[in-house]
């Protein structure tokens, strides 16, 4: 890619594995909103990315080679990518908080990523995955892990959960909550396309936040307020909705990122309702991966409806335009010759 909107498919040398690394032959990859930011070359991308860069951080494949010192991975292992490369020695890493490592580097952003036939990554970032998991689903475990981390940051069994925003991660969160025993999952979404996807993954009640009576609808579905709100939209109006709709003593878990980071909420309501507000970033390294593996092996996750398009990686431009138009759930790339 160049420092301008769009991306290019070019020939590069096959990467060589170094100490502490593994080399994968890609089987599938999926497109993330971050890739769309880069494709659009918005303000964030222009300030963060230093081309040339191979983008892509959600992928899976088979290990073809291991570097010096690697003993916990072997040739032939089927693995998926964890996009956050953490240092392992900062205070956060040493305290089991690698998801907020201050030295984090991100695949496809700070270093070359996985939209290529072969990729080299640190061995820890190659997460073993059971072969029973279809490669299309294995490829987006990085994004699925966001949903798992957000949903499982508090109790779910028997709980009524509100999820705001039915992008792919919000859709994944519906399935995670249902699989973990939530009694009811209420969701909000303005797009009819995504409302339909929410129904397919098992949402119990779908509400448009544009409806003037949304508060009354939620109160009818969850008298006294929901037990937990998972904010996935990054839309300012969802903050008010979350504070108003969450019961006293409940939790609000925030994953959505806001275009304007300076938002206003009724802090007195938060305080007097005793709401626990959590900021969620990435996957809880490595606890989330263990939880996700168990959920995938359980067979309870209904993720297939979120995969709306399977395309060869050479159709990248078409995939990006579908996402820009809001006409896609999860787009998965294949790498067959």
C-alpha positions in Angstrom: 0.0 0.0 0.0 0.9 3.7 -0.5 0.2 6.7 1.6 -3.1 7.3 -0.2 -6.6 5.8 -0.3 -6.8 2.3 -1.7 -4.5 -0.7 -1.7 -2.6 -2.6 -4.3 -1.8 -6.3 -4.8 1.9 -6.7 -5.4 4.5 -9.4 -5.5 6.8 -9.5 -2.5 9.5 -11.9 -1.3 8.2 -14.8 0.8 9.0 -13.9 4.5 11.7 -15.8 6.3 11.2 -17.1 9.8 13.4 -15.7 12.5 14.1 -16.7 16.2 10.9 -16.9 18.2 8.7 -16.8 15.1 6.6 -19.1 13.0 5.7 -19.0 9.3 2.1 -19.7 8.2 0.6 -20.7 4.9 -2.6 -18.8 4.9 -5.9 -20.6 4.6 -8.4 -17.8 5.2 -8.4 -14.2 6.4 -11.2 -11.7 7.2 -11.7 -8.0 6.8 -11.9 -5.7 9.8 -13.1 -2.2 10.2 -9.5 -1.2 10.8 -8.7 -2.4 7.3 -11.5 -0.1 6.0 -9.9 2.8 7.8 -6.6 2.1 6.1 -8.2 1.6 2.7 -10.0 5.0 3.1 -6.7 6.5 4.4 -8.5 8.5 7.0 -6.8 10.8 9.6 -6.1 7.9 11.9 -4.5 5.8 9.2 -2.4 8.7 7.8 -1.0 9.3 11.3 -0.4 5.7 12.2 0.6 3.7 9.1 4.0 3.9 7.5 3.9 2.4 4.0 4.8 0.1 2.4 2.8 -2.2 4.7 1.0 -5.6 4.2 -2.3 -5.1 6.0 -4.7 -7.6 7.6 -4.7 -8.9 11.1 -7.4 -11.5 11.2 -6.3 -14.8 9.6 -5.6 -18.5 10.1 -3.3 -21.0 8.5 -1.0 -24.0 8.9 2.5 -23.6 10.4 5.1 -24.4 7.7 8.3 -23.5 9.6 9.3 -22.6 13.2 12.2 -20.4 14.2 15.0 -20.9 16.6 13.9 -21.3 20.2 10.3 -22.2 19.4 9.2 -25.3 21.3 5.5 -24.8 21.9 4.4 -24.7 18.2 5.3 -27.2 15.5 5.0 -27.6 11.7 1.5 -28.7 10.8 -0.3 -26.9 13.6 -3.5 -25.1 12.6 -3.4 -21.7 14.2 -5.2 -18.3 14.2 -3.7 -14.8 14.7 -3.8 -12.7 17.8 -3.2 -9.2 16.4 -1.6 -7.6 19.5 2.1 -8.3 19.8 2.9 -7.6 23.5 6.2 -7.2 25.2 5.8 -9.5 28.1 7.9 -7.4 30.5 5.9 -4.2 31.2 3.9 -3.8 34.5 0.7 -4.7 32.7 2.1 -7.9 31.0 3.6 -9.0 34.3 0.3 -8.5 36.0 -1.8 -10.6 33.5 -3.0 -7.5 31.7 -1.3 -8.0 28.3 -4.3 -6.6 26.5 -3.2 -3.1 27.7 0.5 -3.7 27.2 2.1 -0.2 26.8 4.4 -1.5 24.1 1.8 -3.2 21.9 2.4 -3.5 18.2 -0.5 -4.5 15.9 -0.2 -6.9 12.9 -1.1 -5.2 9.7 -0.7 -1.7 11.3 2.7 -1.4 13.0 4.2 -4.5 11.3 3.3 -6.5 8.2 0.1 -8.5 8.5 -1.6 -11.4 7.0 -3.2 -10.5 3.6 -0.6 -12.6 1.9 -0.1 -16.3 1.0 2.5 -16.6 3.8 3.1 -14.6 6.9 5.6 -14.7 9.8 4.5 -13.8 13.3 5.7 -14.3 16.9 5.0 -17.8 18.0 2.8 -16.6 20.9 0.5 -14.8 18.4 -0.2 -18.1 16.6 -3.0 -19.5 18.7 -3.7 -23.2 18.3 -7.1 -23.9 17.0 -9.0 -27.2 16.8 -9.4 -28.5 13.3 -13.1 -28.9 13.9 -13.5 -25.1 13.6 -14.1 -24.2 9.9 -11.3 -22.1 8.5 -13.8 -19.2 7.7 -14.6 -18.9 11.4 -11.1 -19.6 12.6 -9.9 -16.7 10.6 -11.8 -14.1 12.6 -11.1 -15.3 16.1 -9.3 -12.0 16.8 -12.7 -10.2 16.2 -14.7 -12.9 17.9 -12.4 -12.5 20.9 -13.4 -8.9 21.2 -17.0 -10.0 21.6 -16.0 -12.8 24.1 -13.9 -10.4 26.2 -16.8 -7.8 26.3 -19.6 -10.2 27.0 -17.7 -12.3 29.6 -16.3 -9.3 31.5 -19.3 -10.0 33.9 -21.9 -12.7 34.6 -24.1 -13.8 31.8 -26.1 -16.9 32.9 -29.7 -16.0 33.6 -29.0 -12.3 32.8 -30.8 -9.9 30.5 -28.3 -8.2 28.2 -28.6 -5.2 25.9 -26.2 -4.9 23.0 -26.0 -1.6 21.2 -24.8 -1.9 17.5 -25.0 -4.9 15.3 -21.7 -4.7 13.4 -19.9 -8.1 13.2 -18.6 -7.9 16.8 -22.0 -7.0 18.1 -23.5 -9.9 16.2 -20.9 -12.2 17.6 -21.7 -11.0 21.1 -25.3 -12.0 20.7 -24.2 -15.6 20.1 -21.7 -15.5 22.9 -24.3 -14.3 25.4 -26.8 -16.9 24.3 -24.2 -19.7 24.4 -23.2 -18.6 27.9 -26.8 -18.9 29.2 -28.2 -15.3 29.0 -31.9 -15.3 29.6 -32.7 -12.6 27.1 -30.6 -10.6 24.6 -32.0 -7.3 23.4 -30.2 -5.4 20.6 -30.3 -2.0 19.0 -29.5 -1.3 15.3 -30.7 1.2 12.7 -29.7 -0.7 9.6 -32.4 -3.1 8.3 -29.6 -5.2 6.7 -28.0 -5.7 10.1 -31.3 -6.1 11.9 -31.9 -9.2 9.7 -28.5 -10.6 10.6 -29.3 -10.0 14.3 -32.4 -12.1 14.0 -30.4 -14.9 12.3 -27.9 -15.1 15.1 -30.6 -15.3 17.8 -31.4 -11.9 19.2 -34.6 -12.0 21.3 -35.7 -8.4 20.6 -34.4 -6.0 18.0 -35.0 -2.2 18.6 -34.2 0.8 16.5 -32.7 3.5 18.6 -34.4 5.9 16.2 -37.8 4.9 17.6 -39.0 7.5 20.0 -40.4 4.9 22.4 -37.2 2.8 22.7 -37.0 3.4 26.5 -40.5 2.1 27.0 -39.8 -1.0 24.9 -36.6 -1.8 26.9 -38.5 -1.3 30.2 -41.2 -3.7 29.0 -38.6 -6.3 28.0 -36.5 -5.8 31.2 -38.5 -4.2 34.0 -36.2 -2.2 36.2 -33.4 -2.3 33.6 -31.1 -4.8 32.0 -28.4 -6.5 33.9 -25.7 -5.6 31.4 -25.2 -3.3 28.4 -22.5 -4.1 25.9 -21.9 -0.9 23.9 -20.5 -1.9 20.5 -21.7 1.0 18.3 -19.4 3.9 19.2 -22.4 6.2 18.7 -22.9 8.9 21.3 -26.6 8.3 21.7 -25.8 4.7 22.9 -24.1 6.1 26.0 -27.3 7.7 27.2 -29.3 4.6 26.3 -26.9 2.4 28.2 -27.0 4.5 31.4 -30.8 4.9 31.3 -31.4 1.2 30.5 -29.0 -0.5 32.9 -30.4 -1.5 36.2 -29.0 -0.2 39.5 -25.9 -2.4 40.3 -25.6 -3.5 36.7 -22.7 -3.1 34.3 -21.9 -1.3 31.1 -19.0 -2.7 29.1 -17.7 -0.3 26.4 -16.0 -1.6 23.3 -17.2 0.9 20.7 -14.7 3.6 19.7 -16.0 7.2 19.3 -15.2 9.6 16.5 -15.2 12.3 19.1 -13.6 10.9 22.3 -15.1 13.7 24.5 -18.6 12.5 25.3 -21.1 13.5 27.9 -23.0 11.1 30.2 -25.1 11.6 33.2 -22.5 10.8 35.8 -24.9 11.3 38.7 -27.1 8.6 37.3 -24.0 6.3 37.0 -23.0 7.0 40.6 -26.5 6.8 42.3 -27.3 3.6 40.3 -24.0 2.1 41.3 -23.3 1.1 37.7 -20.0 -0.6 37.0 -18.5 0.9 33.7 -15.7 -1.0 32.0 -13.5 -0.1 29.2 -12.8 -3.1 27.0 -9.9 -3.4 24.5 -8.8 -6.4 22.5 -8.6 -9.9 23.9 -7.7 -10.6 27.6 -4.3 -12.2 26.8 -4.6 -15.2 27.0 -7.7 -15.9 29.1 -10.1 -14.8 26.3 -8.5 -17.3 23.9 -9.1 -20.1 26.3 -12.7 -19.0 26.8 -13.2 -18.7 23.1 -11.7 -22.1 22.4 -14.2 -23.7 24.9 -17.1 -21.9 23.3 -16.1 -23.0 19.8 -15.7 -26.6 20.8 -19.1 -26.5 22.6 -20.9 -26.1 19.2 -23.2 -23.5 20.8 -22.0 -20.5 18.9 -24.1 -19.5 15.9 -21.6 -17.6 13.8 -22.2 -18.7 10.2 -24.9 -16.1 9.5 -22.4 -13.3 10.1 -20.3 -14.5 7.2 -22.1 -12.8 4.4 -19.4 -12.9 1.7 -16.5 -15.4 0.8 -14.2 -14.0 -1.8 -10.7 -14.6 -3.2 -8.2 -12.2 -1.8 -7.7 -10.7 -5.2 -11.2 -9.2 -4.9 -10.1 -7.0 -2.1 -11.4 -3.8 -3.7 -14.9 -5.2 -4.1 -14.9 -6.3 -0.4 -13.9 -2.8 0.7 -16.7 -1.2 -1.3 -19.3 -3.7 0.2 -18.2 -2.7 3.7 -18.2 1.0 2.9 -21.8 0.6 1.7 -22.9 -1.3 4.8 -23.8 -4.3 2.7 -21.7 -6.9 4.4 -21.3 -8.7 7.7 -18.0 -10.5 7.8 -16.1 -10.8 4.6 -13.7 -13.8 4.5 -10.9 -14.1 2.0 -9.6 -17.4 0.6 -6.1 -18.0 -0.7 -6.4 -20.9 -3.1 -4.3 -20.6 -6.3 
